[in-house]
Amino acid sequence: MESSKRSLTRTVGLVGVVGVSIAGMAPTLAMNLNPQQLASHVGSAVPLVFALATVAILLIAWCFARLSREYPTAGSVYRFVGETLGVRTGVISGWSMLGAYFCFAGLVLSGFAIFMASLLDATGVWTGANADVIAICGTVLVLVLSLAPVHRVTVVLLLVEVVSVLAMLVLAVFVFVQVDLGSMGLGAVDLFIPTDGIPFSEVALALSFGLLSFAGFEQAATLGEDAIDPRRQIPIALIGTTLFAGLAFVIISAAEVVGIYDTKGGMTAFANAPGLLQTLGDRYVSDGAGDVFAAFAVASALAGALGLTVASTRLIFAFARDLTPTRAIAKTSAQGEMPRIGIVFCALIGLVEYAFVRVVCGGTPDDSFFWWSTAGALLILVPYMLLSIGAGTMFARLKGIGRLEIIIPVLAVAVIAYTLKVNVFPLGEGAYRVIPFLVIAWIAAAIVATIVWPSLLQRVHYGLLGNETDS
């Protein structure tokens, strides 16, 4: 093991890069719970929010794709923003993204525990299954799988998520074939036009939960030093998976609304459904089919946890080799693989967060899911915004860039800024009143560090210069 070794081994093909991007979104897990949050703001117009979120994420994905072609690196936004807006802003952006990934680790582990407990209880395997024990077992499973070579892990991620999404689309077809919209007083137009009295601010607030369903798509950008042809593969993965997921989310959410609305309980039944996909499976396919979709949600959560471990370890590695290049966490193995100390740390962080909510705060597994999802959503919007601004500055400098492409980051920044605003003001109740301040404290820590530790910026600066040879 040599301290001068700076890059990872390029063993991941396009399939693997796409796998990390899709797994980062954990689409089956998202479609089980997130649409209910949207419905609380926009009623039956949930598919509208997903359509708008797809457009917004495509703007951001375009910025990621363009910068990934210029600077393929394990550091993702850390380097993208550092190269375009300056070293200090790059550190703040990378730190915020790392915080978001840590929060999402608590989210996916909570989702794994919730749906696995429900599945074991429903099938009679373990009556009254203990979600806390399941969370511990899930962490051990993620740790074991994460230690496998990355090119194998990424292929498994793609296989799990593609099968899950295809199953959801087949379920949607079953629903549309059997439902008569006219008989229930709900038309197709109601899925894409909010009812009277719903202000645009509610649509924007719902949009944040829609964006959260896509959060993680950018994890493929951390494979800039693992991918065989990163300048081509990563942009394809970012744009392609966003388009695919957006279309799937609109179709599946429409099926969820009309299918559960058809139970005669309307949107109240939708809001109270214990699991949207499970409810649809049992009603429109056969008794017990819902358990299959609960299993898909469990697999999606597991894939999401693995994807987060892949992305988080590479972001930490990028920081460490600039700041502490002689330490073990900044070195690759003789085979050019990620330091195992980082893998272990990232695999355990979700359990620490889950335990904090359950033991320290006295919250439920559901609380852990939604609290960490809220914190992660706020944290990830900050690097999204800084990266979009950075892309805009790069477009302004480059020759041959058309006006239309320059507009893309401007629109992305506007969407993100408004989404941040409606999510923070007015403050929520309980934990949701505290979470924004915890997010601010996390970001402030990076700002303070760059001020009181001047050598940090110099190390990062020379680190960026040194990594030029790796890209």
DRENMITOR-806850 format. One record per residue: y, x, z of N, C-alpha, C in turn; residue in three letters. Coordinates in steps of 0.2 Angstrom, whole numbers, plus 5000, padded with zeros to 4 digits. Layout:
<recs>
YXZYXZYXZALA ...
</recs>
This chain:
<recs>
499450045000500050005000500650045000MET 501050034995501650084994502350044996GLU 502750074999503350045001503850034995SER 503750074990504150064984503950004979SER 503349974981503049924976503549864978LYS 503749834972504249784973504049714970ARG 503649714965503449654962502749634963SER 502649574962501949544962501549544956LEU 500949534956500449544950500549484946THR 500649484939500749424935500049404933ARG 499849354937499149324935499149244934THR 499749214935499849144935500049124928VAL 499649084925499749054918500148994918GLY 500348954913500748894912500448844917LEU 499748834916499448784920499548794928VAL 499548854930499648864937500448854939GLY 500848874935501548864936501748784936VAL 501448744932501548674932501248644938VAL 500648674940500348654946500748654952GLY 501148714953501548724959502148674959VAL 502448664953502948614952502748544954SER 502148524951501948454953501748444960ILE 501448494963501148494970501748494974ALA 502348524972502948534977503248464978GLY 503148414973503448344973502948304978MET 502248324978501748284981501848204979ALA 501848194973501948124970501648064973PRO 500948074975500548014978500848004985THR 500948054989501248044995501948014995LEU 502348034990503048004989502947934988ALA 502547914983502547844981502247794986MET 501947824991501647784996502147755001ASN 502647795002503147785008503847785005LEU 504147825001504847824999505047764996ASN 504747724992504947664989505247614994PRO 504947615000505147565005505847585008GLN 505947645008506647665010507147645005GLN 506947654998507447634993507547554993LEU 507047514995507047444995507547415000ALA 507547455006507947435011508747435009SER 508847475004509547475002509747434995HIS 509247434991509347394984508847344983VAL 508447324987508047264986507547274981GLY 507447234976506947244971507047294966SER 507647314966507947364960507647434962ALA 507147444965506847514966506747554960VAL 506447524955506347564948507047594946PRO 507547554946508247574944508347644948LEU 508247644954508447704958508047764955VAL 507447754954507047804952507247834945PHE 507447784941507647804934508347844935ALA 508747824939509447864940509247934943LEU 508747934948508547994951508248044946ALA 507948014941507648054936508148094931THR 508648054930509248084926509548134930VAL 509748124936510048164941509648234941ALA 508948224943508548284943508548324937ILE 508548294931508448324925509048374924LEU 509648344926510248384926510148454930LEU 509948444936509748504941509248544938ILE 508748514935508148554932508348594926ALA 508848564923509048604917509448674919TRP 509848664925510148724927509648774930CYS 509148744934508648794936508248824930PHE 508148794925507748814919508148874916ALA 508848864915509248914912509248974916ARG 509348964922509449024926508749064927LEU 508249024927507549054928507449094921SER 507649084916507649124910508049184910ARG 508549184914509049244914508749284920GLU 508549254925508349294931507649274934TYR 507149294931506449274933506249314940PRO 506249284945506149324952505849274957THR 505549304962505249274967505749234972ALA 506349264971506949234975507249174973GLY 507049144967507349074965508049074966SER 508349024970509049014971509349074974VAL 509049104979509349164982509649214977TYR 509249224972509549274967509949234962ARG 509749174959510149144954510849134957PHE 510949114963511649104965511949164967VAL 511549214969511849284971512149314964GLY 511749304959511949334952512649304950GLU 512649234951513249194947513849184952THR 513749174958514249164963514449214968LEU 514049264968514149324973513549324978GLY 513549384982512949394986512949354992VAL 513549344995513649305001513349225000ARG 513549204994513349134993512649134991THR 512349184988511649184987511249184993GLY 511449224998511149225005511149155008VAL 511749125008511749055010511349005007ILE 511349015000510948964996510148974998SER 509949034998509249054999509049035006GLY 509449045011509349025018509248945018TRP 509648915015509648835015509048815012SER 508848845006508248825003507648835007MET 507648895010507048915015507048865020LEU 507548845023507548795028507348725026GLY 507448705020507248645017506448645016ALA 506248705014505448715013505148705020TYR 505448735025505148735032505148655034PHE 505648625033505648555035505148515031CYS 505048525024504548495020503848505023PHE 503748565026503148585029502948535034ALA 503448515038503248465044503148395041GLY 503548385035503448315032502748305029LEU 502548355025501848345022501248355027VAL 501348395032500848395037500848325041LEU 501348295042501448225045501148175041SER 501248185034500948135029500248145029GLY 499948205029499248215029498948185036PHE 499248195041498948165048498948085047ALA 499548055045499547985045499047955040ILE 498947975034498547945030497847965031PHE 497648025033496948045035496747995041MET 497147985046497047945052496847875050ALA 497347855045497247785042496547775038SER 496447825035495847825030495147825035LEU 495147875040494547885044494447815048LEU 495047785050494947725054494747665050ASP 495047665044494847605039494147605037ALA 493847665036493147675034492647675039THR 492847675046492447675051492147745053GLY 492447795050492147865052492447885058VAL 493047865060493347885067493747825069TRP 493547785073493947725075494547755080THR 495147735078495647755082495847825081GLY 495747855075495747925074496447955077ALA 496348015080496948045083497348085078ASN 497948065076498348105071498448175073ALA 498548185080498748255082498148305080ASP 497548285082496948325080496948335073VAL 497048285069497048295062497548345059ILE 498148345062498648385060498448455061ALA 498148475067497848545068497348565063ILE 496848515062496348535057496648545050CYS 497148505048497548505042497848575041GLY 498148605047498448665047497948725045THR 497348715049496848765048496648765040VAL 496548705038496348705031496848735026LEU 497448715027497948745023497948825023VAL 497948845029497948925030497348955026LEU 496748925027496148955024496248955016VAL 496448895013496548895006497148935004LEU 497648945008498248985006498049055005SER 497549085008497349155008496949165002LEU 496849114998496449124991496949154986ALA 496749194981497149214976497649164973PRO 498249174972498749124970498549094963VAL 498249124958498149094952497549044953HIS 497149044958496648994959496948934963ARG 497348954968497648894971498048854967VAL 498448884962498948844958498548794953THR 497948824951497548774947497248714950VAL 497048724957496848674961497348624962VAL 497948644963498548604964498648554959LEU 498648584953498748544947498248494946LEU 497548514947497048464946497048404951LEU 497248424957497248374962497848324961VAL 498448344959498948304958498948264951GLU 498648294946498648254940498148204940VAL 497548214944497048154945497448104949VAL 497748124954498148074958498648024954SER 499048064950499548024946499247984941VAL 498748004938498347964933498047904936LEU 497747914942497447854946498047804948ALA 498647824950499147774951499347744945MET 499447774939499647744933499047684931LEU 498447704932497947654930497947594935VAL 498147604941498247554946498847504944LEU 499347544941499947504939499747454933ALA 499347484929499047434923498747374926VAL 498247384931497947334934498447284936PHE 498947304940499447254942499847214937VAL 500047254932500447224927500047164923PHE 499347184922498947134918498847074922VAL 498847074929498647014933499246974935GLN 499847004936500446974939500846934933VAL 501046874935501446834931502146824935ASP 502646864932503246874935503646804935LEU 503546764930503846704930503646654936GLY 503046654938502846614943503046634950SER 503346694951503546714957504346714958MET 504646704953505446694953505746764952GLY 505346814950505546884949505546904942LEU 506046924939506046944932506047024931GLY 505947044925505947114924506647144925ALA 507147104924507847124925508047134932VAL 507647104937507847114944507547184946ASP 507147214942506947284944507447334943LEU 507947314938508447364936509147344937PHE 509247294940509947264942509947244949ILE 510347274953510347254960510647184961PRO 510447144966510647084967511347084969THR 511747024968512447014970512547034977ASP 513047074979513247094985512947164987GLY 512647194983512347264985512847314982ILE 513247344986513847394983513447454980PRO 513847484976513647554973513447604978PHE 513847604984513647654989512947644992SER 512647584992511947574994511547604989GLU 511747594982511347624977511347704978VAL 511847734979511947804980511547824986ALA 511547784991511147804997510447804996LEU 510247754992509547744990509347804985ALA 509847824981509747884977509447944980LEU 509747954986509548014990508748014991SER 508547954993507747954994507447964988PHE 507747934982507447944976507448024974GLY 507948054975507948124974507448164978LEU 507348144984506848174989506148164986LEU 506048114982505348104979505248164974SER 505748194971505748244966505748314969PHE 506048314976506148384979505548424979ALA 505548484977504948524977504848544970GLY 505048504965504948524958505148594956PHE 505648624960505948684958505548744961GLU 505048724965504648784968504348824963GLN 504248804957503948844951504448904950ALA 505048894952505548954950505349014955ALA 505049004960504849064964504249104962THR 503949074956503449114953503649164947LEU 504349184948504549224943504249294942GLY 503949314947503549374947502849374947GLU 502549304948501849294947501649264940ASP 502149234937501949204930501849254925ALA 501449244920501249294915501849304910ILE 502149244909502749244904503249194907ASP 503649214913504049174917504649144913PRO 504949184908505549154905505349094900ARG 504749084898504549034895504148974899ARG 503749004903503248954907503648914912GLN 504148954916504448914921504948864919ILE 505348874914505748814911505348764908PRO 504748774905504348724903504148674909ILE 503848714914503648674920504148634923ALA 504748664924505348624927505548564924LEU 505648574917505848514913505248464912ILE 504748494910504148444909503948404915GLY 503848434920503548404926504048354929THR 504748364928505248314930505248254925THR 505148264919505148204914504448164916LEU 503948204916503248164918503348124924PHE 503548164930503548124936504048074936ALA 504648074933505148024933504847964929GLY 504547974924504247914920503747884924LEU 503247924928502747894932503047854938ALA 503547884941503847854947504147784945PHE 504447774939504747714937504247664936VAL 503747684933503147634931502847614938ILE 502647664942502247644948502647604953ILE 503247624954503747584958503847514956SER 503847504949503947434947503247394948ALA 502647434948502047394949502047384957ALA 502247424961502247414968502647354970GLU 503247354967503747294969503447224967VAL 503247224960503047154958502347144961VAL 501947194962501247184965501247154972GLY 501647184976501747164983502147104984ILE 502647094980503047034980502646974978TYR 502146984974501746934972501246904978ASP 501246944983500846914989501246854992THR 501746834989502246784992502646794998LYS 502546865000503046885005503646915003GLY 503746924996504346944994504447014996GLY 505047034997505247104998505147125006MET 505047065010504847075017504147105017THR 503647075013503047105013503047175010ALA 503447195006503547255003503747305008PHE 504247285012504447335018503947345023ALA 503547295024503047295030502347325028ASN 502247335021501647355019501447425022ALA 500847435026500647495029500647555024PRO 500447545018500347595013500347555006GLY 500847575002501047534996500447534991LEU 500147594990499647604985498947574988LEU 498847584994498247554997498247474997GLN 498847444998498947374997498747344990THR 499047384985498947364978498147374977LEU 497847424979497147444977496747384979GLY 496847364986496347314989496547244985ASP 497147234983497247164981497047164973ARG 497247214969497147204962496547244959TYR 496247284963495647314960495047284964VAL 494947304970494347274974494447294981SER 494147264985494147284993493847354993ASP 494247394997494047464998494347504993GLY 494647484988494947524983495547554986ALA 495847524991496447554994496247614998GLY 495647625000495447685004495447744999ASP 495347724993495347784988496047814987VAL 496547764987497247784986497447824993PHE 497147804998497347835004497047905004ALA 496447915001496247985000496648024995ALA 496847994990497348024985497948044989PHE 498248004994498848024997498748085002ALA 498148085005497948145009497848205005VAL 497548204999497548254994498148284992ALA 498648234991499348254988499648284994SER 499648265000499948305006499648375006ALA 499048375006498748445006498948495001LEU 498948464995499248504989499948524990ALA 500348474993501048484994501148544999GLY 500748545004500748595009500548665006ALA 500048665002499948724999500448754994LEU 500748704990501348724986501948754990GLY 502048724996502548745000502448815003LEU 501848835004501648895007501748945001THR 501548934995501648974989502348994989VAL 502848934988503548944987503848984993ALA 503748964999504048995005503949065006SER 503249085005503149155006503449195001THR 503549174995503949214990504649214991ARG 504949164994505649164995505749215001LEU 505349215006505349255012505249335009ILE 504749345005504649405002505249434999PHE 505649394995506249414991506749434996ALA 506849395002507349415007507149485010PHE 506449485012506249545016506249605012ALA 506149615006506149675002506849695001ARG 507349655001508049675001508349705008ASP 508149665013508349675020507949725024LEU 507349725023506949765027506349795023THR 506449835018505949855013505349895016PRO 505449925022504949965025504449925029THR 504549865030504149825035503549785031ARG 503049775034502449745031502549685027ALA 503049635029503149575026503449585019ILE 503749645018504149665012503649705007ALA 503049715009502649755004502049705001LYS 501849724995501349684993500649734994THR 500049694993499449734994499349784988SER 498849814988498649864983498549824976ALA 498349764977498249724971498849684969GLN 499449694972500049664971500049594973GLY 499749574979499749504981500249504987GLU 500349434989500849424994500649445001MET 501049475005500849495012500549435016PRO 500049445019499649395022500049375028ARG 500449415031500849395037501349335036ILE 501549335030502049285027501649225026GLY 501049225023500649165022500449135028ILE 500249175033500049145040500649105043VAL 501249135043501849105046501949045042PHE 502049045036502148985032501648925033CYS 501048945034500548895035500548865042ALA 500848895047500848875053501548835055LEU 502048845051502748815053502748745053ILE 502348705049502248635049502048615055GLY 501548645058501248625064501748635070LEU 502048685070502648695075503148635075VAL 503348615069503848565068503548495070GLU 502848485068502548425070502448415078TYR 502248475081502248475088502948465092ALA 503448495089504048485092504248405092PHE 504148375087504348305087503848265092VAL 503248275092502748245096502848255103ARG 502848325105502848345112503548345115VAL 504048375112504648385114505148325114VAL 505048295108505548235107505148165108CYS 504448165109504148105111504048065105GLY 504148085099504148045093503448035090GLY 503347985086502747975083502648015076THR 502048015073501948045067502348025062PRO 502547955062502947925057503647955058ASP 503847965064504547995066504548065063ASP 504048105064504048175061504048175054SER 503748125050503848125043504548105041PHE 504848055044505548035041506048085044PHE 505948115050506548155052506548225048TRP 505948255047505948315043506148305036TRP 505948245033506148225026506848225026SER 507248195031507948185031508248255031THR 508048295036508348365036508248405030ALA 507648395027507448435021507848415015GLY 507948345015508348325009509148345010ALA 509348345016510048375016510148445015LEU 509648485017509648555016509548575009LEU 509148545006508948564999509548544994ILE 509948494996510548474991511048524991LEU 511048564996511548624997511448674991VAL 510848704991510648754986510648724979PRO 510448654979510548624972511248624970TYR 511748614974512448614972512648684970MET 512548724974512748794973512448824967LEU 511848814965511448834959511848804953LEU 511948734954512248704948512948734947SER 513348744952514048774951513948844948ILE 513348884950513248954947513048944940GLY 512648894938512448884931513148874927ALA 513548834930514148814926514548874925GLY 514648924930515048984929514649024924THR 514049024924513649064919513749044912MET 513748974911513848944904514548954902PHE 515048954906515748974904515849044902ALA 515349084904515449154902515049174896ARG 514549134895514149154889514449134882LEU 514349164877514549144870514049104867LYS 514249054863513749014859513548954863GLY 513848944869513648884873514048824871ILE 513648774869514048714867514348674873GLY 514848634871515148594877514748544880ARG 514248524877513748474880513348504886LEU 513148574885512848604890513248624896GLU 513848634895514348654900514448584905ILE 514448524902514448464905513948454910ILE 513348484909512748464913512848484920ILE 513048554921513148564928513648534932PRO 514148514928514748474931514448404933VAL 514148374929513848304931513348314937LEU 512948374937512448384943512848394949ALA 513348434949513748444955514048374958VAL 514348334953514648274955514048224959ALA 513448224956512948174958512748204965VAL 512648274966512448294972512948294978ILE 513648304976514148294981514248224984ALA 514148174979514248104981513648084986TYR 513048114984512448094987512448124994THR 512748184995512848215002513248175006LEU 513848155003514348115006514048055009LYS 513748015005513447945008512847955013VAL 512548015013512048025018512248055024ASN 512848085025513148105031513648055034VAL 514048025030514547975033514447905030PHE 514447855035514447865042513747895045PRO 513847925051513247945054512747895056LEU 512147905056511647855058511547855065GLY 510947825067510847815074510247855077GLU 510247865083509647905086509647975083GLY 509047995081508948065078509348075072ALA 509448025068509848025062510548045063TYR 510848035069511448055071511548125072ARG 510948155074510948225076510748275070VAL 510348245066510048295061510548325056ILE 511148285054511648325050511948385054PRO 512048385060512248435064511848495064PHE 511148475065510648535065510648565058LEU 510748525053510748555046511348605045VAL 511948575048512548615047512448685051ILE 512148675057512048735061511548785058ALA 511048765054510648815050511048845045TRP 511448815041511848845036512348895039ILE 512648865045513148905048512848975050ALA 512248975052511949035054511949095049ALA 511849065043511849115037512549145036ALA 513049095036513749115035513949165040ILE 513849155047514049195052513649265051VAL 513049265049512649325048513049375043ALA 513249335038513549375032514249405034THR 514549375039515149395042515149455047ILE 514649445052514649495057514149545056VAL 513749545050513249595048513449615041TRP 513949655040514249675034513649715030PRO 513249755033512749795029512249745026SER 512149685028511749635025511949625018LEU 512549615017512749605010512649665006LEU 512749725008512649785004511949785003GLN 511449775007510749785006510549735001ARG 510849665001510649614996510849634989VAL 511549664989511849684983511349734980HIS 511149794983510749844980510049814979TYR 509849764983509149734981509149694975GLY 509749664973509749624967509849674961LEU 510149734962510149784957509549814956LEU 509149824961508449854960507949814957GLY 508049744958507649704955507749684948ASN 508249714945508349704938507749734934GLU 507449784936506949814933506349774933THR 506249734938505649684938505649634934ASP 506249614931506349554927506349564920SER 
</recs>
